[in-house]
Amino acid sequence: MALKWYTVVVDCADPQAQAHWWAEALDWTVVYDTPDEAVAVPRHAMEGPEHEPDLDAWMRRGQGLVFVPVPEGKQVKNRLHIDLAPHLSQDRDAEVQRLLDLGASHVDVGQSEEDTFTVLADPEGNEFCVLSSRDG
C-alpha cells in the first residue's frame, strides 16, 4: 500500500495572489479560494468523476498547491523547491521569459554558468528552478 502525495502547502503573505500566479505559470486552475486558503490544481485533475472510484486513476491524478497565510515573511532560502521542465517541443528560454513577465525574478543560489537550470523566485520570493527541456 502507498500513500498519495496530495499537495504541497506554501506559507505566504497573500494566498490568493500566490495561487493565481502559480495557476497562470503552470496553466492550472484555482479551485478553492478563501481568505484562509487558496488551492491550485492541474486542469486535468478536475476532469472525470468528482470521487474517483479507481485507485490507480486517483493515484495518477497529480498534486496540487495549497497556499495559506502566515504572519511572518520569508527569511531564508527554501529547504524545498519546485522544479519545472518544459517539453522538448517548447522554447525553454521563452518559458523562462514568460515567467519573468508574470512577475518571477532571477535568484542566485550559487549556480554556475555551466548549470542547465535557471533559478527563479515567485512574487513572494520562493525559489524554483526551470530545468532543461525534457520528453519524459
Wavefront OBJ file of the C-alpha trace (Angstrom):
o trace
v 0.000 0.000 0.000
v 1.210 3.525 -0.741
v 0.073 6.956 0.251
v -0.688 9.555 -2.393
v 1.386 12.735 -2.478
v -1.633 15.029 -2.446
v -0.442 18.639 -2.139
v 2.439 20.915 -1.325
v 1.485 23.623 1.165
v 3.139 27.011 0.745
v 3.176 29.563 3.570
v 2.749 33.058 2.184
v 1.523 36.587 2.820
v -1.150 36.606 0.093
v -2.578 33.124 -0.636
v -4.949 34.350 -3.331
v -2.259 36.192 -5.303
v 0.159 33.280 -4.987
v -2.426 30.682 -6.046
v -3.416 32.716 -9.083
v 0.227 33.421 -10.004
v 1.152 29.726 -9.860
v -2.031 28.729 -11.709
v -1.078 31.133 -14.516
v 2.550 29.963 -14.521
v 1.573 26.279 -14.737
v -1.651 26.640 -16.767
v -3.545 25.199 -13.803
v -6.787 26.368 -12.244
v -7.651 27.745 -8.808
v -10.355 25.502 -7.354
v -10.655 26.902 -3.839
v -10.144 30.486 -2.758
v -10.916 31.816 0.730
v -9.045 34.284 2.959
v -7.502 31.323 4.810
v -6.542 29.084 1.912
v -6.252 29.022 -1.868
v -5.723 25.856 -3.909
v -4.379 25.445 -7.448
v -4.507 22.124 -9.276
v -3.761 20.819 -12.770
v -6.732 21.325 -15.092
v -6.965 17.579 -15.755
v -7.473 16.975 -12.015
v -10.945 18.427 -12.418
v -11.892 16.043 -15.230
v -13.893 12.873 -14.628
v -15.927 11.822 -11.617
v -15.572 14.018 -8.561
v -14.936 10.979 -6.369
v -12.722 8.729 -8.469
v -13.562 5.099 -7.596
v -10.487 3.675 -9.364
v -7.472 3.754 -7.023
v -4.933 3.711 -9.871
v -6.597 6.660 -11.630
v -6.808 8.564 -8.341
v -3.101 7.949 -7.625
v -2.128 9.289 -11.093
v -4.263 12.422 -10.839
v -1.394 14.696 -9.732
v -0.620 17.018 -6.868
v -1.973 20.424 -6.029
v -0.520 23.538 -4.448
v -2.167 24.921 -1.320
v -1.370 28.464 -0.205
v -2.006 29.509 3.391
v -1.384 32.833 5.131
v 1.329 33.247 7.734
v 2.241 36.436 9.609
v 5.995 36.221 9.088
v 7.774 36.923 5.829
v 10.210 34.632 4.042
v 13.553 34.727 5.835
v 15.981 32.294 4.147
v 16.382 30.084 1.085
v 13.667 27.434 0.778
v 14.533 23.968 2.064
v 12.179 22.513 -0.546
v 11.564 23.914 -4.009
v 9.704 23.039 -7.181
v 11.489 22.058 -10.400
v 9.669 22.895 -13.626
v 10.643 21.482 -17.012
v 9.479 22.426 -20.489
v 8.841 19.724 -23.075
v 11.403 19.258 -25.863
v 8.917 20.903 -28.245
v 8.876 24.095 -26.161
v 11.299 27.002 -26.240
v 12.847 26.866 -22.762
v 14.173 30.426 -22.874
v 10.754 31.702 -23.925
v 9.199 29.877 -20.964
v 11.710 31.469 -18.587
v 10.912 34.878 -20.081
v 7.157 34.214 -19.745
v 7.642 33.504 -16.031
v 9.722 36.675 -15.645
v 6.982 38.628 -17.431
v 4.442 37.175 -14.960
v 6.485 38.550 -12.049
v 9.177 35.970 -11.308
v 12.708 37.152 -10.653
v 16.182 35.675 -11.121
v 17.806 34.318 -7.959
v 21.437 33.456 -7.298
v 21.772 30.421 -5.026
v 25.310 29.657 -6.113
v 24.585 28.121 -9.511
v 27.302 28.282 -12.157
v 27.266 29.311 -15.814
v 27.531 25.614 -16.758
v 24.334 24.628 -14.920
v 21.462 23.627 -17.210
v 18.788 25.086 -14.962
v 17.629 28.607 -14.181
v 16.761 29.587 -10.621
v 13.821 31.955 -10.288
v 11.607 33.137 -7.443
v 7.859 33.668 -7.422
v 6.459 37.097 -6.443
v 6.903 36.310 -2.718
v 10.498 35.123 -3.130
v 10.013 31.320 -3.129
v 12.749 29.772 -5.243
v 12.023 27.339 -8.048
v 14.020 26.014 -10.987
v 13.334 25.777 -14.696
v 15.246 22.738 -15.906
v 16.418 21.890 -19.392
v 13.754 20.676 -21.848
v 12.706 17.040 -21.469
v 10.437 14.468 -23.029
v 9.725 12.348 -20.001
l 1 2 3 4 5 6 7 8 9 10 11 12 13 14 15 16 17 18 19 20 21 22 23 24 25 26 27 28 29 30 31 32 33 34 35 36 37 38 39 40 41 42 43 44 45 46 47 48 49 50 51 52 53 54 55 56 57 58 59 60 61 62 63 64 65 66 67 68 69 70 71 72 73 74 75 76 77 78 79 80 81 82 83 84 85 86 87 88 89 90 91 92 93 94 95 96 97 98 99 100 101 102 103 104 105 106 107 108 109 110 111 112 113 114 115 116 117 118 119 120 121 122 123 124 125 126 127 128 129 130 131 132 133 134 135 136
